[in-house]
Amino acid sequence: MKFYPHSLWFLSLIIVQISAIPYPSSTSTRLGIRPRLKSFHFDPNIIEGQTVRVFCQLLDGSQPLSFQWLKNGQPLLSASSNKNDDRIEIQTFNDYSSLAIYNIDRKLHSGNFTCLVSNSFGSDQHSSILIVQEPPSFLEKPQDLSIGLKDSITLQCRANPGPIKTVIKWNRIHFDGNFGVDVPPSSYTTSLTKDSRREQISSGEELNLNDIRIDDGGLYECVLENPHNHLTISHQFSITVNVPAYFKQKSDQIEVKRGETAKLICETFGAKPINIFWLRQNVQSGEFEPINFDYTQESFSFPRYVPLEKNFDSDFNSDYLSASNSDPLLKPNPFVNNNRTLFELHINSVDSFDNGLYACRSRNDFGEDLRRINLFVQDVPAAVRQLRLTQIWTSEASISWFSPDSIGNSPILHYTVQYWRETRLPNSTMVSSGYRLHEIEVPATSTTCIIKNLSPGTSYAVRVVAINQFGRGQSSQLLRFNTEEEMPSAAPIDILAESQGTSKLRIRWKAPPKSHWNGRLKGYYLGYRLISSVNDGVEDKNNLHSQNQNEPESDKRVYAYKQIEFNGLAEDNYLEEFVLTGLNRASLYGIILKCFNEVGEGPSSHEIFVSTASKDPPPKPTLMLIETKENHVVLKWNQQQKDSNEIIHYRIFFKEDKRPVWQEIEIDGSTLSHDDSDPDHYVYQLNGLNQGTGYQLYLRSLCEDKTSMSEPSNVISVRMSSEVSPSNFLNSRAMEQPFHIAAIPTVYSQPTLSTFQQTQVPPYFRFSFIVPIAVAIVIIVIACVGAYVYIRIDDRQAQMKLYSAAAAATNSYVGT
């Protein structure tokens, strides 16, 4: 039972007041009464620091009274008059006196206290001994402790020696304010909690903690108890457990696309401070080596490696707890130093050489741990290796290759074989402009391919590309090859023939399309045969083809052949020309052509028919320029006729410098004017030319029957004047002459074919065929576009009507 001095003082005051009430007795009428006191006692369980108050109360006695307090027989003064002790307070009233001692000190205040009262009739006194109890005191007490995980420690808690042996108890204070299990002083096996690893030794003065765990962190106390009066004193201290640096995940792997930034993340736990070390495995030695953060690639202006750090609050629920996290005994523990720190290493613009094994080593004062990160840089595959030609045929080729060294950390989905035709230029340069690119998809499990549908005797280029989920890899080295040759599969084209006199024919043609050469052309076979002589008449030519259709094969193809070497040039569309001599006058001949290569000859062309002239061609004229104006020129040429009665016709050929098409004007010799100064020369004014434009002109002579034409004259180049002035016409009748499209010029830019022979040009190359088709296509496109627009407008109007009807129906329904 505890002592409450203020309550006792209040009760005593009430008793004193009641005792002061006068009683109707015979003693109250006496003249004087000797004082008599009521006994008082100090609480036997008073300890240092408390406050005690006692009352010296009068049972009987006459006034006036005098009260005095003594300690150990010596007068005791109040705090107001006691200079030595200001903690004693004495209050005196008419019939009682009180003694209060504040913040009692055992050495100063323990003793025998006496209350003395007196009057003129006598005195009385009462004494009581104040014993200040002394609680146990610490000789040695444990201090706050910070210890590493899995360490061991011995704690000391000792009391000052006294007559009675002090009982020592160890308690653990839980976070809810409750005390833990008492640790008996004589037990060597009982622990603070359920864990049997906690022990007490040396009569409770020592506490051994071995193999410190996370749940050992907390608030503890050492309690000293006096077994006689059960007074206790306690000291609280904390044990903070420091977790060594560790990783929850010891390994990881990340995949990053080439060119992006790789983020290597290491989430470490443990007591601070924590240091991090970034390492990379050496491929050759297998050892981890520190990363040089100062390394900067030449192509970058910033470091490739950027380390970052981010700190977080303590993580109380650690994986180091031995029990499951679902255990209700496990609660957040602020006495565990286990912080979470996030370290990152950014590798900018990763490339294939960044592939490898990285590591981060975290370290603090209590331990270290290592985490490995495997970095895979995802990229397109590298180039396939050793592309080679295994076999070749006329229209097929077989190739093989080896897989690339690097597949970009992604499986190859398939290979793509790309091939195209090539052309060899005169300088031996191979070009592929204008040819289509072909592709063949090959499964990833195969490294061979047969390329089919090739043209014989043709140059090709081939390469192989590996493809994974990130795209096409690097192309392999280019492989060039030529297919085996075959005989040409087409005949020469654009064959034109004209008479060059009574015994000569000039034949011009072009090589077949190059896709039909099936190799390299070596030359041509020109076949010719006599069909009719001058007595047969030209009219039989129209029926010649139908007659040949009915003849046996052996009778139709009796030709004499001339072998002609291949001399065509690509810039001239492989144009060839040959003059066939030794022919009969005014005779009809059939002409065919074949081309041949190293393997053999190809099919023959369709037979064309041409007649030799009945007369020799006129002599070659000499053309001269007399005058140039803004839109006409004046020409002059000589002409020596073989027969003065023979009338010769002329054809003037001209074209603009920037245009390939020649125009021609045919002039009757009888309409020409002679030069006044030289009667053997003709003068002609060519009108209708464009101002400021350059022209080329030449002249050819024709016999009277127009069956024979002379060689072209010299070519004259002239540029028209840009000044406007009146035109002077030397020959007004020349304006009436029509313009015609001239023949194609020779390799010397001089046309040699007559207008009559141009009819042999294929009809699908003529403007009369191309223009109507182009116009029809334009009309069809316009009609389709118009129909589409009309249908769209009609559909939109129908939808608007439908929406209007639906809205009207909705409004009607709402109204009802």
C-alpha positions in Angstrom: 0.0 0.0 0.0 1.4 3.4 -1.0 1.4 6.5 1.1 -0.3 9.6 0.0 0.7 12.5 2.2 -1.7 15.1 0.9 -4.7 12.9 1.6 -3.5 12.3 5.1 -3.0 15.9 5.8 -6.6 16.7 4.6 -8.1 14.0 6.9 -6.1 15.2 9.9 -7.4 18.7 9.3 -10.9 17.5 9.4 -10.3 15.6 12.7 -8.7 18.7 14.3 -11.7 20.8 13.4 -14.1 18.3 14.8 -12.1 18.0 18.0 -12.2 21.7 18.5 -16.0 21.7 19.0 -16.8 22.5 22.7 -18.6 19.8 24.7 -20.8 20.6 27.5 -18.8 18.9 30.2 -17.6 19.8 33.6 -13.9 19.9 32.4 -14.5 22.8 30.0 -15.2 25.0 32.9 -11.9 24.3 34.6 -9.5 27.1 34.7 -6.5 25.4 32.9 -5.7 22.1 31.2 -2.4 20.5 30.5 -1.9 19.8 26.7 -2.1 16.3 25.4 -1.1 15.2 21.8 -2.4 12.6 19.4 0.2 10.2 18.1 1.5 10.3 14.5 3.6 7.9 12.3 5.7 8.1 9.1 4.9 5.7 6.2 7.4 2.9 6.4 7.8 2.7 2.6 9.0 6.2 1.9 11.7 6.4 -0.7 14.0 9.1 -1.9 12.4 11.8 -4.0 8.9 11.5 -2.5 7.1 14.1 -0.3 5.9 13.3 3.2 3.6 15.3 5.5 2.6 14.6 9.2 0.3 16.4 11.6 0.9 17.1 15.3 -2.7 17.3 16.6 -3.9 18.4 20.1 -6.3 16.1 21.9 -6.7 18.4 24.9 -5.2 21.6 26.4 -5.7 25.2 27.2 -4.7 28.0 25.0 -2.4 29.5 24.3 -0.2 26.7 23.0 3.3 26.5 21.7 4.4 23.9 19.1 8.0 22.9 18.3 9.5 20.3 16.0 12.7 18.4 16.8 14.9 16.1 14.8 17.1 13.8 16.8 16.6 16.2 19.8 17.6 19.3 17.8 15.1 22.0 17.0 13.9 21.9 13.4 13.3 25.1 11.6 11.1 25.8 8.6 12.4 26.4 5.1 11.8 30.2 5.5 14.2 30.2 8.5 16.3 27.2 7.7 19.2 28.1 5.6 20.6 24.6 5.4 17.5 22.8 4.1 14.9 24.5 2.0 12.9 21.2 1.5 11.4 21.3 5.1 8.2 23.2 5.6 6.6 23.7 9.1 3.1 25.3 9.6 1.7 26.0 13.0 -2.0 26.8 13.9 -3.9 27.3 17.2 -4.4 23.6 17.9 -2.1 21.7 15.6 1.1 21.9 13.6 2.2 20.2 10.3 5.6 19.0 9.0 6.2 18.6 5.3 9.4 17.4 3.7 9.8 17.7 -0.1 12.1 15.6 -2.3 13.2 13.5 0.6 16.9 12.6 0.8 17.8 9.5 2.7 21.0 10.9 4.3 19.6 14.3 5.2 16.1 13.5 6.3 16.2 10.1 8.0 15.9 10.3 11.8 13.7 10.7 14.9 11.2 13.5 14.5 9.5 14.9 17.7 6.5 17.2 18.0 6.6 19.2 21.4 3.6 21.2 22.6 3.4 23.3 25.9 1.2 25.8 27.7 1.3 27.4 31.1 -0.2 24.2 32.7 2.3 21.7 31.2 3.7 20.1 28.0 3.4 16.9 25.9 5.4 15.4 23.0 5.3 12.6 20.5 8.1 11.1 18.4 8.2 9.0 15.1 11.2 7.7 13.2 11.4 8.5 9.5 13.1 5.8 7.6 13.8 6.6 4.0 14.0 3.3 2.1 16.9 2.9 -0.3 16.1 1.1 -3.7 18.8 -0.9 -5.4 21.3 1.1 -7.4 23.3 0.2 -10.5 27.0 -0.5 -10.3 27.1 -1.3 -14.0 24.3 -1.0 -16.5 24.1 -1.8 -20.2 24.2 1.0 -22.8 22.5 1.3 -26.2 24.0 -1.2 -28.5 24.4 -1.3 -32.3 25.5 -4.8 -33.5 25.8 -6.6 -36.7 23.6 -9.4 -37.8 24.7 -12.9 -36.7 27.2 -11.4 -34.2 27.3 -12.4 -30.5 27.3 -10.1 -27.5 27.4 -10.3 -23.6 25.5 -7.7 -21.7 26.4 -6.7 -18.0 23.9 -5.4 -15.4 25.2 -5.2 -11.8 23.9 -3.7 -8.6 25.8 -1.9 -5.8 26.4 -4.4 -2.9 24.1 -4.1 0.1 23.0 -6.1 3.2 20.4 -7.8 1.0 21.3 -9.4 -2.3 19.5 -7.6 -5.2 17.4 -9.6 -7.6 18.2 -8.8 -11.3 15.7 -9.2 -14.0 16.0 -8.8 -17.8 12.9 -7.7 -19.7 12.2 -6.9 -23.3 9.7 -4.1 -24.0 7.5 -4.8 -27.0 6.3 -2.0 -29.2 2.8 -2.1 -27.7 4.2 -1.1 -24.3 4.0 -4.5 -22.7 6.9 -6.2 -21.0 8.3 -9.3 -22.4 9.0 -12.6 -20.5 11.0 -12.2 -17.3 14.4 -13.8 -17.4 14.9 -15.5 -14.0 18.4 -14.8 -12.5 19.1 -18.5 -11.8 18.1 -19.8 -15.2 20.7 -20.4 -17.8 18.5 -21.8 -20.5 15.4 -19.5 -20.4 15.4 -16.9 -23.2 13.7 -13.5 -23.6 11.4 -14.9 -26.2 10.7 -18.3 -27.6 14.1 -18.6 -29.1 16.3 -20.9 -26.9 19.5 -19.2 -28.0 19.0 -16.4 -25.4 20.7 -17.3 -22.1 21.4 -15.8 -18.6 24.6 -16.5 -16.7 26.4 -15.3 -13.6 23.4 -14.9 -11.3 21.6 -12.8 -13.8 24.2 -10.2 -14.0 25.1 -11.2 -17.6 23.0 -11.9 -20.6 24.5 -13.7 -23.6 23.0 -13.1 -27.1 24.5 -15.4 -29.7 24.0 -15.3 -33.5 22.0 -12.1 -33.5 19.0 -12.2 -35.7 16.7 -9.5 -37.1 14.0 -10.0 -34.5 16.6 -9.4 -31.7 16.5 -5.7 -32.4 14.3 -3.8 -29.9 14.0 -2.1 -26.5 15.3 -3.9 -23.4 15.5 -3.1 -19.7 17.4 -4.3 -16.7 15.4 -4.3 -13.4 16.9 -4.3 -9.9 14.6 -5.3 -7.0 15.1 -5.2 -3.2 13.5 -8.4 -2.0 12.9 -6.9 1.5 10.7 -4.0 0.6 10.2 -4.9 -3.1 11.6 -1.6 -4.3 12.8 -1.7 -7.8 14.8 0.4 -10.2 15.1 -0.2 -14.0 17.3 0.9 -16.9 16.2 0.8 -20.5 18.5 0.3 -23.4 18.1 -0.6 -27.1 19.7 -3.1 -29.3 19.9 -2.1 -33.0 20.6 -4.8 -35.5 22.6 -3.7 -38.5 21.9 -5.8 -41.6 24.9 -6.5 -43.9 24.6 -5.4 -47.5 22.6 -8.0 -49.5 20.5 -8.4 -52.6 17.1 -10.1 -52.7 17.7 -11.2 -56.3 21.2 -12.5 -56.9 21.0 -12.6 -60.7 19.0 -11.1 -63.6 19.1 -10.7 -67.3 17.9 -7.8 -69.5 17.4 -7.4 -73.2 17.9 -4.0 -74.9 17.7 -3.0 -78.5 20.8 -1.8 -80.2 21.1 2.0 -79.9 19.0 2.3 -76.8 20.0 2.9 -73.2 20.5 -0.1 -71.0 19.5 0.3 -67.4 21.2 -2.1 -65.0 19.4 -2.0 -61.7 20.7 -3.3 -58.4 18.3 -3.0 -55.4 20.4 -3.5 -52.3 19.4 -3.7 -48.6 21.4 -3.2 -45.5 22.7 -0.7 -42.9 24.0 2.5 -44.3 26.4 3.6 -45.5 26.4 1.3 -48.5 29.0 1.4 -51.2 28.5 0.0 -54.7 31.1 -1.3 -57.2 30.1 -1.9 -60.8 32.0 -4.7 -62.5 32.1 -6.4 -65.9 33.4 -9.9 -66.6 36.5 -10.2 -68.8 35.6 -12.7 -71.5 39.2 -14.1 -71.7 40.0 -14.5 -68.0 36.4 -14.8 -66.6 37.3 -12.4 -63.8 35.2 -9.3 -62.9 36.9 -6.0 -63.5 35.9 -2.5 -62.5 34.1 -0.4 -65.1 35.8 2.8 -66.2 33.1 5.5 -65.8 35.4 8.1 -67.5 35.4 6.2 -70.8 33.8 8.2 -73.6 33.5 6.7 -77.1 34.9 8.8 -79.9 31.6 9.1 -81.7 29.9 10.4 -78.5 30.3 13.7 -76.6 28.9 12.2 -73.4 30.1 9.3 -71.1 28.8 5.9 -72.0 28.5 4.8 -68.4 26.3 6.9 -66.0 25.9 5.5 -62.3 22.9 6.7 -60.3 21.8 6.2 -56.7 18.4 6.5 -54.9 17.8 6.0 -51.2 14.6 4.8 -49.5 13.3 4.5 -46.0 14.2 1.5 -43.8 12.7 -1.9 -44.8 11.6 -3.5 -41.6 10.1 -6.7 -43.1 13.3 -8.1 -44.4 14.0 -11.4 -46.1 16.4 -12.2 -43.3 13.5 -13.0 -41.0 13.5 -16.7 -40.3 9.8 -16.9 -40.0 7.2 -16.3 -42.6 6.0 -12.8 -43.2 2.5 -14.0 -42.4 3.5 -14.6 -38.8 1.6 -12.2 -36.6 4.6 -11.9 -34.2 6.5 -10.1 -36.9 5.9 -6.4 -36.7 7.8 -3.4 -38.1 10.9 -3.0 -36.0 12.5 0.5 -35.8 15.6 -1.1 -34.1 16.7 -2.8 -37.3 19.0 -0.7 -39.5 18.0 -2.2 -42.9 17.7 0.5 -45.6 16.8 0.0 -49.2 19.1 1.7 -51.8 18.6 1.6 -55.5 21.7 1.8 -57.7 21.5 2.0 -61.5 24.1 1.9 -64.2 23.0 3.5 -67.5 24.9 2.4 -70.6 24.1 4.8 -73.4 23.7 3.7 -77.0 24.4 0.1 -76.5 26.0 -2.0 -79.3 26.8 -5.6 -79.8 30.2 -5.3 -78.0 28.2 -4.4 -74.8 26.9 -8.0 -74.6 28.2 -9.7 -71.6 28.0 -10.4 -67.8 27.9 -7.4 -65.5 27.9 -7.4 -61.7 27.3 -5.0 -58.8 29.0 -5.5 -55.5 27.3 -3.8 -52.5 29.4 -3.4 -49.3 28.9 -1.9 -45.8 30.6 -2.2 -42.4 28.8 -5.5 -41.7 29.1 -7.5 -45.0 28.9 -7.5 -48.8 27.0 -9.2 -51.5 27.2 -9.7 -55.3 24.5 -9.5 -58.0 25.1 -10.7 -61.6 23.3 -9.2 -64.6 23.5 -10.7 -68.0 23.1 -8.0 -70.7 21.8 -9.1 -74.1 21.9 -6.4 -76.8 19.1 -7.2 -79.3 20.1 -6.4 -82.8 19.6 -7.4 -86.4 21.8 -10.4 -87.3 25.3 -9.9 -88.7 26.2 -10.7 -92.3 26.1 -14.4 -93.3 29.5 -15.9 -94.0 31.2 -17.5 -97.0 28.5 -17.1 -99.6 29.5 -19.3 -102.6 28.3 -20.7 -105.8 28.0 -24.5 -105.6 26.6 -25.3 -109.1 25.3 -23.5 -112.1 23.1 -24.3 -115.1 21.5 -22.4 -118.0 18.5 -21.3 -116.0 19.3 -22.3 -112.4 22.1 -21.7 -109.9 22.7 -23.3 -106.5 24.3 -21.3 -103.6 25.2 -22.0 -100.0 26.4 -20.0 -97.0 27.2 -20.2 -93.3 25.2 -18.7 -90.5 26.3 -15.2 -89.2 28.6 -15.0 -86.2 26.1 -12.9 -84.3 22.3 -13.4 -84.5 21.5 -10.3 -82.4 20.4 -12.3 -79.3 17.2 -13.3 -81.2 16.6 -16.4 -83.3 16.9 -16.1 -87.0 13.4 -16.3 -88.5 14.5 -16.8 -92.1 17.0 -15.9 -94.8 16.2 -13.7 -97.8 18.1 -14.4 -101.0 18.2 -11.3 -103.2 19.4 -11.5 -106.8 19.2 -9.3 -109.9 20.5 -9.1 -113.4 23.6 -7.1 -114.3 25.1 -5.6 -117.4 28.7 -5.2 -118.1 29.7 -1.8 -119.5 32.5 -1.4 -122.0 34.9 -0.5 -119.2 34.1 -3.8 -117.5 32.0 -2.2 -114.9 28.9 -4.1 -113.8 25.7 -2.2 -113.5 22.2 -3.3 -112.5 20.2 -0.2 -113.2 16.7 -0.9 -114.5 16.6 -4.6 -113.6 14.1 -5.9 -111.1 15.2 -7.2 -107.7 14.0 -10.7 -106.9 13.8 -12.2 -103.4 13.5 -15.8 -102.2 12.7 -16.7 -98.6 14.7 -19.5 -97.1 13.8 -21.2 -93.8 16.2 -20.6 -90.9 17.1 -24.3 -90.8 18.6 -24.2 -94.3 21.7 -22.5 -95.6 21.3 -23.5 -99.3 19.1 -22.2 -102.1 18.5 -23.0 -105.7 17.7 -19.9 -107.8 15.4 -20.8 -110.7 13.9 -19.1 -113.8 17.2 -17.4 -114.7 18.0 -16.3 -118.2 20.8 -18.3 -120.0 24.1 -16.6 -120.6 23.2 -13.7 -118.3 25.2 -12.0 -115.5 23.6 -12.0 -112.1 24.5 -10.7 -108.7 23.2 -12.4 -105.5 23.4 -11.7 -101.8 21.9 -13.2 -98.6 20.3 -11.4 -95.7 19.5 -13.0 -92.3 16.3 -11.7 -90.6 15.2 -11.9 -87.0 12.4 -10.2 -85.1 14.2 -6.9 -85.1 14.6 -6.7 -88.9 17.0 -7.4 -91.7 20.6 -8.0 -90.9 23.7 -6.9 -92.7 23.9 -8.1 -96.3 26.5 -10.6 -97.2 29.3 -10.0 -99.7 28.0 -9.7 -103.3 28.4 -12.8 -105.4 28.4 -12.5 -109.2 28.0 -15.3 -111.7 27.0 -16.0 -115.2 24.5 -18.7 -116.2 25.4 -21.2 -118.9 24.6 -20.0 -122.5 21.9 -21.2 -124.8 21.1 -20.4 -128.4 19.4 -17.1 -128.8 15.6 -17.3 -128.4 14.6 -14.3 -130.6 15.4 -12.9 -134.0 16.8 -9.4 -134.8 14.2 -6.7 -134.8 13.4 -3.4 -136.7 14.8 -4.7 -140.0 14.8 -2.1 -142.7 16.2 -2.5 -146.2 16.6 0.0 -149.1 18.1 0.0 -152.5 21.5 1.5 -153.0 21.5 1.2 -156.8 21.0 -1.5 -159.3 23.2 -4.0 -157.5 23.2 -3.0 -153.8 20.9 -3.2 -150.9 21.5 -1.6 -147.5 20.0 -3.6 -144.6 19.8 -2.1 -141.1 18.5 -3.9 -137.9 18.8 -4.1 -134.2 19.7 -7.0 -132.0 16.9 -8.8 -130.2 16.1 -7.8 -126.6 19.0 -8.7 -124.4 16.9 -11.0 -122.4 16.8 -13.3 -125.4 20.5 -13.3 -126.2 21.0 -16.2 -123.8 24.7 -15.4 -123.8 27.0 -13.1 -125.6 26.2 -12.5 -129.3 29.0 -13.2 -131.7 27.4 -12.1 -134.9 24.5 -12.5 -137.4 23.6 -14.6 -140.4 22.1 -12.5 -143.2 20.1 -14.7 -145.6 18.9 -13.5 -148.9 17.2 -15.0 -152.0 16.1 -13.8 -155.4 12.3 -13.9 -155.7 11.6 -12.2 -159.0 13.5 -10.5 -161.8 12.6 -7.4 -163.7 10.2 -9.2 -166.0 8.1 -10.5 -163.1 6.7 -7.1 -162.1 6.4 -5.6 -158.7 2.8 -6.5 -158.4 3.7 -10.2 -157.6 5.1 -9.0 -154.3 1.7 -8.7 -152.6 1.0 -12.4 -153.3 4.4 -13.6 -152.4 3.8 -14.2 -148.7 0.6 -16.3 -149.3 2.4 -18.3 -151.9 5.2 -19.1 -149.5 2.7 -20.3 -146.9 1.6 -23.1 -149.3 5.1 -24.1 -150.3 6.9 -27.0 -148.5 9.4 -26.0 -145.7 12.3 -27.1 -147.8 11.3 -24.9 -150.7 10.6 -21.7 -148.7 14.1 -21.3 -147.1 16.6 -21.6 -149.8 18.9 -18.6 -148.9 22.4 -17.6 -149.4 24.0 -16.4 -146.2 26.5 -13.8 -145.2 28.1 -14.0 -141.7 28.4 -10.6 -140.1 30.4 -9.9 -136.9 28.6 -8.4 -134.0 29.5 -4.7 -133.7 26.4 -3.1 -132.0 26.7 -0.6 -129.2 24.4 -0.2 -126.3 24.1 3.5 -126.8 22.8 2.9 -130.3 20.4 0.2 -129.2 22.8 -2.4 -130.9 22.0 -1.0 -134.3 23.8 -2.8 -137.2 24.1 -2.0 -140.9 25.3 -4.1 -143.8 25.5 -3.4 -147.6 24.6 -6.5 -149.7 26.3 -6.3 -153.1 26.4 -8.3 -156.3 22.6 -8.3 -156.8 20.6 -8.2 -160.0 19.1 -4.9 -161.4 15.4 -4.3 -160.7 15.0 -7.6 -158.9 13.0 -8.5 -155.8 14.8 -10.1 -152.9 13.7 -11.7 -149.7 15.8 -10.9 -146.6 16.0 -12.8 -143.3 18.4 -12.4 -140.3 19.5 -14.7 -137.5 21.8 -14.0 -134.5 24.2 -16.5 -133.0 26.3 -17.0 -129.9 28.8 -19.5 -128.7 26.2 -22.2 -128.4 24.4 -21.8 -131.7 22.1 -19.7 -133.8 18.6 -18.5 -132.9 15.4 -18.3 -134.9 15.2 -16.4 -138.1 13.3 -13.1 -138.5 10.3 -12.6 -140.7 11.2 -12.3 -144.3 11.2 -8.8 -145.7 11.2 -7.9 -149.4 13.1 -5.2 -151.2 13.9 -4.5 -154.8 17.1 -3.2 -156.4 16.8 -0.1 -158.5 16.3 -0.1 -162.2 18.7 2.8 -162.5 21.8 3.9 -160.7 21.3 6.5 -158.0 22.0 10.2 -158.8 25.4 11.6 -157.7 25.8 12.9 -154.2 24.9 16.6 -154.1 27.0 19.3 -152.3 24.9 21.5 -150.0 25.8 25.1 -149.2 24.2 27.7 -146.9 23.6 31.1 -148.6 21.6 33.1 -146.0 20.1 32.8 -142.6 17.1 34.8 -141.3 14.9 34.6 -138.2 12.6 31.9 -139.6 14.1 30.6 -142.9 17.4 29.7 -144.6 18.5 29.9 -148.2 20.2 26.8 -149.5 22.3 26.2 -152.6 23.5 22.9 -154.2 24.9 21.6 -157.4 23.6 18.8 -159.4 25.3 17.2 -162.4 22.7 15.1 -164.3 23.7 12.1 -166.3 21.1 12.9 -168.9 20.0 16.5 -169.6 16.4 15.2 -170.2 16.3 13.4 -166.8 14.4 15.2 -164.1 15.7 14.7 -160.6 13.8 15.1 -157.4 15.3 16.2 -154.1 14.6 15.6 -150.4 15.7 18.1 -147.7 16.1 16.5 -144.3 16.2 18.8 -141.2 15.7 18.6 -137.4 16.2 20.7 -134.4 19.4 20.1 -132.4 17.5 18.9 -129.3 15.1 16.6 -131.1 15.8 13.2 -132.5 13.2 13.1 -135.2 14.1 14.2 -138.7 11.6 16.0 -141.0 11.7 15.9 -144.7 10.5 18.0 -147.7 10.4 16.5 -151.2 11.0 19.0 -154.0 10.3 18.5 -157.7 13.4 19.5 -159.6 11.4 21.2 -162.3 10.1 23.8 -159.7 13.6 24.9 -158.6 15.2 28.1 -159.5 18.7 28.4 -160.8 21.4 30.6 -159.4 21.7 33.6 -161.8 25.5 33.6 -161.4 25.8 29.8 -161.8 23.2 27.9 -163.8 24.4 24.5 -162.6 23.3 25.3 -159.0 19.8 25.4 -157.6 18.6 27.8 -154.9 15.9 27.0 -152.4 14.5 28.9 -149.4 13.4 26.7 -146.4 10.7 28.5 -144.4 8.8 27.8 -141.2 11.8 27.5 -138.9 11.7 28.6 -135.3 13.6 31.7 -134.2 16.7 31.3 -132.1 16.7 27.5 -132.7 19.6 25.4 -134.0 19.1 23.1 -136.9 20.9 20.4 -138.9 20.2 19.9 -142.6 21.3 17.7 -145.4 20.1 16.8 -148.9 19.5 13.7 -151.0 18.7 13.3 -154.8 16.2 10.9 -156.3 15.8 9.5 -159.7 12.7 10.4 -161.7 10.9 7.1 -160.8 12.1 7.5 -157.1 13.4 4.0 -157.0 17.0 5.1 -156.3 18.3 7.7 -153.9 21.8 9.2 -153.7 24.1 9.2 -150.7 23.4 12.0 -148.2 25.1 15.3 -148.8 27.2 17.0 -146.2 25.4 18.1 -143.0 25.0 21.8 -142.3 24.5 23.1 -138.8 22.8 26.5 -138.5 21.2 28.6 -135.7 18.3 30.9 -136.5 18.4 34.6 -135.7 16.1 35.8 -132.8 15.5 39.3 -134.5 12.2 39.9 -136.2 12.4 41.3 -139.7 10.4 41.0 -142.9 10.9 37.8 -144.8 12.2 37.8 -148.4 11.0 34.8 -150.3 13.2 33.7 -153.1 10.9 30.9 -153.9 7.3 31.4 -152.8 6.2 28.1 -154.2 8.3 26.3 -151.6 5.9 27.3 -148.9 3.3 25.0 -150.4 5.5 21.9 -149.9 4.3 19.7 -147.0 6.5 18.5 -144.1 7.0 14.7 -143.5 8.6 12.7 -140.7 12.0 11.6 -142.1 13.7 8.3 -141.7 15.8 7.4 -138.7 19.3 8.8 -139.1 22.3 6.5 -139.4 25.1 6.2 -136.9 26.6 9.2 -138.6 23.3 11.2 -137.9 22.4 11.0 -141.5 19.1 9.2 -142.4 19.3 6.8 -145.3 15.8 5.2 -145.5 13.1 6.5 -147.7 9.6 7.4 -146.6 8.2 4.4 -148.5 10.4 2.1 -146.5 9.3 3.5 -143.2 6.1 1.6 -143.6 8.0 -1.4 -142.3 8.2 0.1 -138.8 5.9 -1.9 -136.5 2.4 -0.3 -136.3 2.4 -0.3 -132.5 5.3 2.2 -132.6 3.4 4.7 -134.7 1.6 7.8 -133.4 -1.6 6.8 -135.1 -1.7 3.7 -132.8 -0.4 5.2 -129.5 -2.4 8.5 -129.4 -5.9 6.9 -129.6 -5.0 4.4 -126.9 -3.7 7.2 -124.6 -6.8 9.3 -125.2 -9.0 6.2 -124.4 -7.2 5.5 -121.2 -7.6 9.1 -120.1 -11.3 9.0 -120.8 -11.8 5.8 -118.9 -9.9 7.2 -115.9 -12.0 10.4 -115.9 -15.2 8.3 -116.2 -14.2 6.1 -113.3 -13.4 9.1 -111.1 -16.7 10.8 -112.0 -18.7 7.6 -111.3 -17.0 7.2 -107.9 -17.7 10.8 -106.9 -21.3 10.5 -108.1 -21.8 7.3 -106.0 -20.3 8.9 -102.9 -22.6 11.9 -103.2 -25.6 9.7 -103.7 -24.7 7.5 -100.7 -24.3 10.6 -98.5 -27.7 11.9 -99.6 -29.3 8.6 -98.8 -27.7 8.5 -95.4 -28.9 12.0 -94.7 -32.4 11.0 -95.6 -32.2 7.9 -93.4 -30.9 10.0 -90.4 -33.7 12.5 -91.0 -36.3 9.8 -91.0 -34.9 8.2 -87.9 -34.8 11.6 -86.1 -38.4 12.2 -87.1 -39.5 8.8 -85.8 -37.7 9.4 -82.5 -39.3 12.8 -82.0 -42.7 11.3 -82.8 -42.1 8.6 -80.2 -41.0 11.0 -77.6 -44.0 13.2 -78.2 -46.4 10.3 -77.7 
